[in-house]
Amino acid sequence: MKVRDLGEDKLLDLLLPRLLPGKTIAMRLRDDCAVVEMQDCRGLLVLKTDCVVEGVHFLRGTKALDVGWKAMMRPLSDFAATSAVPKFALITLMAPKQTEVAWLQELYRGMRRAAKRFKVSIVGGETSSTPGPIAISTSVVGFVEGERCASRRGGKAGDDVFVTGRLGGALKQKHLRFIPRIAESRWLTNNFSIHAMMDLSDGLGADLPRLARASKVGFKIQMKDLPLTRGAKVNDAISEGEDYELLFAISPRQRDRLVRSWAKKFTRLPLTRIGSLSQPSTKNFQLLPRGYVHFQKPS
C-alpha cells in the first residue's frame, strides 16, 4: 500500500494514534494547532508547524518575497483557527546547493515582513542541502486563553455555519499574499461563544466535512449563498482551496447580534452564513466536490 492509496486524512488516522502526547495535551492531535497545558502558566501553550514545498505550494519562478510571506502566514492561519496569539517562530530551510543566494535573501525578507505584521519574533531554525525541490518549514509558538481556545470539535446540530471573506480563485494570486484572520478570530472568541472553528486551506469540500466529523454532526449548505470571489464559480469555492478564511459554527440565537456587530467592526470583510450543522446522517451529508487532499490526485 502506498500513501497515494490513503490520502492525508486516512494516513493521519493510521499514524497519530501511535503517538504518546502525554497528559498535558489540551486538544487532540487532529486540530489545527497542538494546545498544551503548562504548569504555573495562565494560558495554554500553542504550537504549530507547516511547510511550503516547491511544485506543491508554489511554482518555480514565483517571487521569493511571496514564497516567504506564504511560508510564515500558513501556520499563522492555523493560529487564527484556534484564536491563538503567535509569538515566536523557527525556520527550517531545505534548498539545492545551486540556489541563488539573492533568491534566499528575498525569501527571508518575505518571512520577516509577514512575521512583523503579527509581531512574531523569528528566533532561530535550521538549514539543509537537498537535491530538490526547495522546501521551507515554519514552526510557531504562542498562547491562547483557556476560555477562548477554539477547535473543530464543539459544533452542535442546529448551529449556523459562517465563513469570512470570499471563496474561490485564490490560486491566481491570493494564496501567496493572504492575511490570516487572527484579529477576526480573537474578536469572535472575545464577544461570542464559537462552538467550532477552522481555517479554509484545502477547500470547503475538504474542510467542512473535517469540522463535521470532528464535531460528530452532519451539515447542510446552501450553494447559492456561497460568497464567491469575482470570476470564481461555485465549484472553485468548494474545491480549489488556499482561501485561508475562517469557517465557524455558532448558535443561531447569536446570529443577529453577530451579523450586526461584524458589519460595524469589519466594514471591508464580508461575513456570510452558508448553511447549518445537522444530525449525523448519510442522507443529510451532502456530496461536495472534495477539496485538496495531500498524496492524492484531484478528482
C-alpha positions as CSV (number, residue, x, y, z in Angstrom):
1,M,0.0,0.0,0.0
2,K,1.2,3.5,-0.9
3,V,0.4,6.8,0.7
4,R,-1.5,7.8,-2.5
5,D,-3.9,4.9,-1.8
6,L,-4.8,6.5,1.6
7,G,-4.7,10.3,1.2
8,E,-3.9,12.7,4.0
9,D,-6.8,12.1,6.4
10,K,-6.6,8.3,6.4
11,L,-2.8,8.4,6.7
12,L,-3.1,10.6,9.9
13,D,-5.8,8.2,11.2
14,L,-3.1,5.5,10.9
15,L,-0.2,7.4,12.3
16,L,-1.5,9.6,15.1
17,P,-3.0,7.0,17.5
18,R,0.5,5.5,17.9
19,L,2.0,8.8,19.3
20,L,2.2,9.4,23.0
21,P,1.2,13.0,23.6
22,G,1.2,12.8,27.4
23,K,-1.2,14.2,30.0
24,T,-0.6,17.9,29.2
25,I,-2.4,17.9,25.8
26,A,-5.5,20.1,25.9
27,M,-6.6,19.4,22.4
28,R,-6.5,16.4,20.0
29,L,-3.7,16.0,17.5
30,R,-6.1,16.4,14.6
31,D,-7.0,20.0,15.4
32,D,-5.3,23.0,13.6
33,C,-2.8,23.5,16.4
34,A,-1.5,21.5,19.3
35,V,-2.6,23.1,22.5
36,V,-0.7,22.2,25.7
37,E,-1.4,22.9,29.3
38,M,1.7,24.1,31.2
39,Q,2.1,24.2,35.0
40,D,2.2,27.6,36.5
41,C,1.1,29.1,33.2
42,R,-2.0,31.3,33.0
43,G,-2.8,30.4,29.4
44,L,-2.4,27.4,27.1
45,L,0.8,26.9,25.0
46,V,0.0,26.7,21.3
47,L,2.4,25.0,18.8
48,K,2.1,24.7,15.0
49,T,4.4,23.6,12.2
50,D,3.7,24.0,8.5
51,C,5.7,23.9,5.3
52,V,5.7,25.1,1.7
53,V,7.2,23.0,-1.0
54,E,8.2,24.0,-4.5
55,G,5.8,22.3,-7.0
56,V,3.1,21.9,-4.4
57,H,2.6,25.2,-2.7
58,F,4.4,27.4,-5.2
59,L,5.7,27.1,-8.7
60,R,9.3,27.6,-9.9
61,G,9.7,31.2,-10.9
62,T,7.4,32.5,-8.1
63,K,8.8,35.7,-6.4
64,A,10.8,34.7,-3.4
65,L,9.2,37.5,-1.4
66,D,5.8,36.0,-1.9
67,V,7.1,32.5,-1.1
68,G,8.5,33.8,2.2
69,W,5.2,35.6,3.0
70,K,3.2,32.4,2.5
71,A,5.7,30.2,4.4
72,M,5.1,32.4,7.5
73,M,1.4,33.0,7.1
74,R,0.3,29.4,6.6
75,P,0.9,28.4,10.3
76,L,-0.4,31.8,11.4
77,S,-3.7,30.9,9.7
78,D,-4.0,27.9,11.9
79,F,-3.4,30.2,14.9
80,A,-6.4,32.1,13.7
81,A,-8.4,28.9,13.6
82,T,-7.5,28.3,17.3
83,S,-8.0,32.0,18.2
84,A,-4.4,32.0,19.5
85,V,-1.7,34.7,19.6
86,P,1.6,33.8,17.9
87,K,4.8,34.9,19.5
88,F,7.9,33.0,18.2
89,A,8.9,31.2,15.0
90,L,11.6,28.8,13.9
91,I,12.5,28.4,10.2
92,T,13.9,25.3,8.6
93,L,15.2,25.8,5.0
94,M,15.9,23.0,2.6
95,A,17.4,24.1,-0.7
96,P,19.6,22.7,-3.5
97,K,23.2,24.0,-3.5
98,Q,22.7,25.7,-6.8
99,T,20.0,28.0,-5.4
100,E,20.7,31.7,-5.9
101,V,21.7,33.5,-2.7
102,A,19.8,36.6,-3.7
103,W,16.6,34.4,-4.0
104,L,17.1,33.1,-0.5
105,Q,17.7,36.6,0.8
106,E,14.3,37.7,-0.7
107,L,12.7,34.6,0.8
108,Y,13.7,35.6,4.3
109,R,12.7,39.2,3.7
110,G,9.2,38.0,2.9
111,M,9.1,35.9,6.1
112,R,10.3,38.8,8.2
113,R,7.6,41.1,6.7
114,A,4.9,38.5,7.4
115,A,6.2,37.9,11.0
116,K,6.4,41.7,11.7
117,R,2.7,42.0,10.7
118,F,1.7,39.9,13.7
119,K,4.6,40.9,16.0
120,V,6.2,37.4,15.7
121,S,9.9,37.0,16.5
122,I,11.9,34.7,14.3
123,V,14.3,33.2,16.9
124,G,16.2,30.5,15.0
125,G,15.9,27.5,12.8
126,E,18.0,25.2,10.6
127,T,19.3,24.8,7.1
128,S,20.0,21.7,5.0
129,S,21.1,20.9,1.5
130,T,18.7,18.8,-0.6
131,P,18.7,17.6,-4.2
132,G,15.4,19.4,-4.5
133,P,12.8,20.8,-4.5
134,I,13.1,23.8,-2.2
135,A,11.1,23.4,1.0
136,I,10.6,25.8,3.9
137,S,9.2,24.5,7.3
138,T,7.9,27.1,9.8
139,S,7.2,26.3,13.4
140,V,5.3,28.8,15.5
141,V,4.8,29.0,19.3
142,G,2.2,31.2,21.1
143,F,-0.6,31.1,23.6
144,V,-4.4,31.2,24.0
145,E,-6.6,31.7,27.0
146,G,-8.4,28.5,28.0
147,E,-11.8,30.0,27.7
148,R,-11.1,31.4,24.2
149,C,-9.4,28.3,22.7
150,A,-11.3,27.2,19.5
151,S,-11.2,23.8,17.9
152,R,-13.1,21.8,15.3
153,R,-14.8,19.6,17.9
154,G,-17.6,21.7,19.5
155,G,-20.1,22.0,16.7
156,K,-23.8,21.2,17.5
157,A,-26.7,20.2,15.3
158,G,-28.6,23.3,14.5
159,D,-25.6,25.6,14.6
160,D,-25.3,28.2,11.9
161,V,-22.2,27.9,9.7
162,F,-20.4,31.1,8.7
163,V,-17.4,31.9,6.5
164,T,-15.4,35.1,6.4
165,G,-14.3,36.8,3.1
166,R,-14.9,35.4,-0.3
167,L,-14.1,31.9,-1.7
168,G,-12.6,30.6,-4.9
169,G,-10.0,31.9,-7.3
170,A,-7.2,32.0,-4.7
171,L,-4.8,30.1,-6.9
172,K,-4.5,33.1,-9.2
173,Q,-2.7,35.2,-6.6
174,K,-4.4,35.3,-3.2
175,H,-2.7,32.2,-1.9
176,L,0.6,34.0,-2.0
177,R,-0.5,37.3,-0.3
178,F,-3.3,36.4,2.1
179,I,-3.6,37.8,5.6
180,P,-4.6,35.3,8.3
181,R,-7.8,36.2,10.2
182,I,-6.1,36.4,13.6
183,A,-7.7,39.7,14.5
184,E,-11.1,38.5,13.4
185,S,-10.9,35.2,15.4
186,R,-9.7,37.0,18.5
187,W,-12.6,39.3,18.3
188,L,-15.1,36.5,17.7
189,T,-14.0,34.5,20.8
190,N,-13.9,37.6,22.9
191,N,-17.5,38.5,22.0
192,F,-19.3,35.3,21.2
193,S,-19.4,31.6,22.0
194,I,-17.8,29.9,19.0
195,H,-18.7,26.2,19.0
196,A,-16.2,25.1,16.3
197,M,-13.8,26.8,14.0
198,M,-11.0,26.1,11.5
199,D,-9.3,27.8,8.6
200,L,-10.1,27.0,4.9
201,S,-6.8,25.9,3.4
202,D,-7.9,22.8,1.5
203,G,-11.2,24.0,0.2
204,L,-14.7,23.9,1.7
205,G,-15.2,20.4,0.2
206,A,-12.4,19.0,2.3
207,D,-12.5,21.2,5.4
208,L,-16.2,21.4,6.2
209,P,-16.5,17.6,6.3
210,R,-13.5,17.6,8.7
211,L,-15.2,20.0,11.0
212,A,-18.4,18.0,10.9
213,R,-16.6,14.7,11.6
214,A,-14.7,16.2,14.5
215,S,-17.9,17.5,16.0
216,K,-19.8,14.3,15.2
217,V,-22.5,16.1,13.2
218,G,-23.7,16.5,9.6
219,F,-24.1,19.6,7.6
220,K,-26.4,21.3,5.1
221,I,-25.0,24.0,2.8
222,Q,-26.9,26.5,0.5
223,M,-24.7,26.6,-2.6
224,K,-26.4,29.8,-3.8
225,D,-25.3,31.6,-0.6
226,L,-21.5,30.9,-1.0
227,P,-19.6,34.2,-1.2
228,L,-17.7,34.0,-4.4
229,T,-14.6,35.9,-5.5
230,R,-15.2,37.9,-8.6
231,G,-14.9,35.5,-11.6
232,A,-15.0,32.3,-9.4
233,K,-17.6,29.6,-9.7
234,V,-19.3,27.5,-7.0
235,N,-17.0,24.6,-7.8
236,D,-13.9,26.8,-7.4
237,A,-15.1,27.9,-3.9
238,I,-15.6,24.3,-2.9
239,S,-12.7,22.5,-4.5
240,E,-9.7,24.8,-5.1
241,G,-8.6,25.6,-1.5
242,E,-5.9,28.1,-0.5
243,D,-8.6,30.7,0.7
244,Y,-7.3,30.9,4.3
245,E,-10.6,32.2,5.5
246,L,-12.4,31.2,8.8
247,L,-15.1,28.6,8.8
248,F,-17.0,28.5,12.1
249,A,-20.2,27.3,13.8
250,I,-22.2,29.3,16.3
251,S,-25.7,29.1,17.9
252,P,-28.5,30.6,15.7
253,R,-29.5,32.5,18.9
254,Q,-26.4,34.7,18.4
255,R,-26.9,35.2,14.6
256,D,-28.5,38.6,14.5
257,R,-26.1,40.2,17.0
258,L,-23.1,38.6,15.2
259,V,-24.1,40.0,11.8
260,R,-24.8,43.5,13.2
261,S,-21.6,43.6,15.3
262,W,-19.4,42.2,12.5
263,A,-20.6,44.8,10.0
264,K,-19.6,47.6,12.3
265,K,-16.2,46.1,13.3
266,F,-15.0,44.7,9.9
267,T,-16.5,47.0,7.3
268,R,-14.5,45.7,4.4
269,L,-14.6,41.9,5.1
270,P,-17.8,40.0,4.3
271,L,-19.3,37.5,6.7
272,T,-21.7,35.0,5.2
273,R,-24.0,32.3,6.6
274,I,-23.6,29.4,4.2
275,G,-25.7,26.8,6.0
276,S,-26.0,24.8,9.2
277,L,-24.9,21.8,11.1
278,S,-27.3,18.9,11.4
279,Q,-27.7,15.5,13.0
280,P,-25.2,13.0,11.6
281,S,-26.8,11.0,8.7
282,T,-25.7,9.7,5.4
283,K,-28.8,11.4,3.9
284,N,-28.0,14.9,5.0
285,F,-24.3,14.7,4.4
286,Q,-24.3,16.4,1.1
287,L,-22.0,15.2,-1.6
288,L,-19.5,18.0,-2.2
289,P,-16.7,18.0,-4.7
290,R,-13.8,17.3,-2.4
291,G,-11.1,19.9,-1.8
292,Y,-7.4,19.4,-2.0
293,V,-6.2,16.1,-0.4
294,H,-2.4,15.6,0.1
295,F,-0.9,12.5,-1.5
296,Q,-3.9,12.0,-3.9
297,K,-4.6,13.4,-7.3
298,P,-7.6,15.8,-7.6
299,S,-10.8,14.0,-8.5
